[in-house]
Amino acid sequence: MNYKALVVEELCPDVFECKVRSRVIDDLPPGDVLIRVKYSSLNYKDVLSASGNKAITKDYPHTPGIDAAGMIEESNTDELATGKAVIVSGYDLGMNTSGGFGQCIRVPASWVVPLPEGLGLKQSMVYGTAGFTAGMSVEKIVESVQPDEGEVLVIGATGGVGSVAVAILAKLGYKVVAVSGKAEAKDFLEKLGAEEVIGRESLQKNLDRPLAKARWAGVVDTVGGELLAAAVKSTKPLGVVTCCGNVASPDLPLNVYPFILRGVTLIGIDAQNCGMAVRKRIWEKLAEDWKPSSLEKMYKEVSLHELSDEMDKMQKASHMGKVLVNLDL
Ligand SMILES: NC(=O)c1ccc[n+]([C@@H]2O[C@H](COP(=O)([O-])OP(=O)(O)OC[C@H]3O[C@@H](n4cnc5c(N)ncnc54)[C@H](OP(=O)(O)O)[C@@H]3O)[C@@H](O)[C@H]2O)c1
């Protein structure tokens, strides 16, 4: 059987090309479950994989896509029956295993999450890994900070993780302050529920001090580097800061004072390798209590043919919100 997929080829060392091609099921790796993919979602890691980043994907030709949602077509396990709607995100999908930018994937049963009640396949991929990561980050804030304890800062707010975090936190009653590098982002972020939108420079202005004026009860950071350091230095006593990304920098120019004088907690978020119990719990929350009404307004739907343009925009950080990939277009 043939199916359509975005294929990245290495034409010669360090020169890569993305094309939509016809592939055969037999080319997929062995696995317990064959899934007909209906929707995927564009993530920063896919951009790296599609551009030939060998820290992400070692061998080409390759089909990226760290997210997939669809129906089971073949299965060798009773719990995952043919016809069941499922989500696969993280693990090795789209990295060195053929990913969700193809109409079929074959994966181990241990990677497969049944689609929770209350969530459509399309909605699950509007969230995608970015939304799931936002969910993991929000869970850490909710565990320690009550909405009446102060403002929650979201850094990288128009990105995939940031935009979903803004929307969920606002839905849960938190006062959200969004940090964005885009002057035109105010309206978009306010519609998601941000009470205030600030520029990166206003967060960074106290970076050279050992500690800055305490303002944030919680922080969801997606960028790393100086912005994360500035946020930690301006977090209130016993506040919680989550850290999931490095689009600005993998470095953290920080001292110990926020931790030893204010009891601030810095929590790392790893959505790729978290266990199945965490996955099911977060997806259930995303399907029910945390689902923001703005979910329908925060995405752009594209075909495989339109993905290269969207990857360029993500590389330049000029996009806003989520990119949903419809494999049937
Ligand atoms: N740990 C995990 O499990 C996990 C899971 C998913 C994603 N991630 C990582 O989390 C990060 C964010 O993912 P995403 O899907 O939200 O990416 P994204 O959609 O590309 O968004 C990142 C946002 O960061 C801001 N930004 C971009 N370049 C910046 C710079 N040089 N300095 C400061 N801010 C900058 C931009 O927002 P503004 O223009 O609004 O400032 C951009 O929209 C990535 O590093 C990704 O790899 C990690």
The ligand as a Tripos MOL2 file, in Angstrom:
@<TRIPOS>MOLECULE
LIG
   48    52     1     0     0
SMALL
NO_CHARGES

@<TRIPOS>ATOM
      1 N1         11.3340   20.0880   26.9970 N.am      1 LIG1
      2 C1         10.4100   19.6060   26.1880 C.2       1 LIG1
      3 O1          9.9130   18.5070   26.3670 O.2       1 LIG1
      4 C2          9.9470   20.4450   25.0410 C.ar      1 LIG1
      5 C3          8.7310   20.1780   24.3900 C.ar      1 LIG1
      6 C4          8.3000   21.0630   23.3870 C.ar      1 LIG1
      7 C5          9.1030   22.1400   23.0410 C.ar      1 LIG1
      8 N2         10.2790   22.3100   23.6500 N.ar      1 LIG1
      9 C6         11.1510   23.4300   23.3430 C.3       1 LIG1
     10 O2         10.5100   24.5920   23.8170 O.3       1 LIG1
     11 C7         10.8830   25.6980   23.0150 C.3       1 LIG1
     12 C8          9.6270   26.3860   22.5110 C.3       1 LIG1
     13 O3          8.8980   25.5100   21.6870 O.3       1 LIG1
     14 P1          7.7270   26.1000   20.7960 P.3       1 LIG1
     15 O4          7.0780   24.9390   20.1440 O.co2     1 LIG1
     16 O5          6.9070   27.0330   21.5730 O.co2     1 LIG1
     17 O6          8.5980   26.9140   19.7280 O.3       1 LIG1
     18 P2          8.1350   28.0770   18.7980 P.3       1 LIG1
     19 O7          6.7190   27.8740   18.3560 O.co2     1 LIG1
     20 O8          9.2040   28.2230   17.7710 O.co2     1 LIG1
     21 O9          8.1050   29.3630   19.7490 O.3       1 LIG1
     22 C9          9.2050   29.8770   20.3790 C.3       1 LIG1
     23 C10         8.9390   31.3420   20.7000 C.3       1 LIG1
     24 O10        10.0500   31.8410   21.4250 O.3       1 LIG1
     25 C11        10.2490   33.2160   21.1180 C.3       1 LIG1
     26 N3         11.6140   33.3770   20.6160 N.ar      1 LIG1
     27 C12        12.1150   32.9480   19.4260 C.ar      1 LIG1
     28 N4         13.4020   33.2640   19.3040 N.ar      1 LIG1
     29 C13        13.7320   33.9120   20.4490 C.ar      1 LIG1
     30 C14        14.9340   34.5080   20.9260 C.ar      1 LIG1
     31 N5         16.0600   34.4930   20.2120 N.pl3     1 LIG1
     32 N6         14.9160   35.0880   22.1410 N.ar      1 LIG1
     33 C15        13.7950   35.0940   22.8850 C.ar      1 LIG1
     34 N7         12.6230   34.5560   22.4810 N.ar      1 LIG1
     35 C16        12.6010   33.9740   21.2800 C.ar      1 LIG1
     36 C17         9.2160   33.5810   20.0500 C.3       1 LIG1
     37 O11         8.0740   34.1100   20.7410 O.3       1 LIG1
     38 P3          7.8280   35.6960   20.8710 P.3       1 LIG1
     39 O12         8.0930   36.2680   19.5110 O.co2     1 LIG1
     40 O13         6.4110   35.8070   21.2980 O.co2     1 LIG1
     41 O14         8.8150   36.2040   21.8690 O.co2     1 LIG1
     42 C18         8.8370   32.2420   19.4580 C.3       1 LIG1
     43 O15         7.5560   32.2660   18.8980 O.3       1 LIG1
     44 C19        11.7750   25.1190   21.9210 C.3       1 LIG1
     45 O16        13.1220   25.2620   22.3200 O.3       1 LIG1
     46 C20        11.3850   23.6620   21.8840 C.3       1 LIG1
     47 O17        12.4160   22.8550   21.3660 O.3       1 LIG1
     48 C21        10.7210   21.4860   24.6440 C.ar      1 LIG1
@<TRIPOS>BOND
     1     1     2 1
     2     2     3 2
     3     2     4 1
     4     4     5 ar
     5     4    48 ar
     6     5     6 ar
     7     6     7 ar
     8     7     8 ar
     9     8     9 1
    10     8    48 ar
    11     9    10 1
    12     9    46 1
    13    10    11 1
    14    11    12 1
    15    11    44 1
    16    12    13 1
    17    13    14 1
    18    14    15 2
    19    14    16 1
    20    14    17 1
    21    17    18 1
    22    18    19 2
    23    18    20 1
    24    18    21 1
    25    21    22 1
    26    22    23 1
    27    23    24 1
    28    23    42 1
    29    24    25 1
    30    25    26 1
    31    25    36 1
    32    26    27 ar
    33    26    35 ar
    34    27    28 ar
    35    28    29 ar
    36    29    30 ar
    37    29    35 ar
    38    30    31 1
    39    30    32 ar
    40    32    33 ar
    41    33    34 ar
    42    34    35 ar
    43    36    37 1
    44    36    42 1
    45    37    38 1
    46    38    39 2
    47    38    40 1
    48    38    41 1
    49    42    43 1
    50    44    45 1
    51    44    46 1
    52    46    47 1
@<TRIPOS>SUBSTRUCTURE
     1 LIG1         1 GROUP 0 **** ****
